């Protein structure tokens, strides 16, 4: 009777283990970054600041335009306050929709929840506006 020896060349291969570890790290970093989208930075922006009563450090303030394009992002650093948050407008020299055009409505979200009464118009480049909200339970 002949003995068969089964070998697992990949199991003991240091190069394979190294590649497996690298792939795992890459996969995890892509998965983490995919959950946090960033606005496209353009040369056109309108800035906002103010208070959000009930906002806590670490909360995430997002601004989206009529086409649901993320055009502003800010992490709250001080309780009940935010800003300046840059809301990037559409670059007319590209075909891509990077953000709002003048007159488009903006919707503000805190941790993914629409802030009531948050419909504000995008007024153009280098405009600064104060906007305040209160989170209602």
Beta strands, then each sheet from edge to edge (+ up, - down):
strand 1: 45-53
strand 2: 60-64
strand 3: 70-75
strand 4: 81-88
strand 5: 105-110
strand 6: 113-114
strand 7: 120-121
strand 8: 128-130
strand 9: 133-134
sheet 1: 4+ 1- 8-
sheet 2: 4+ 1- 9-
sheet 3: 3+ 2- 5+ 6-
sheet 4: 3+ 2- 5+ 7-
end
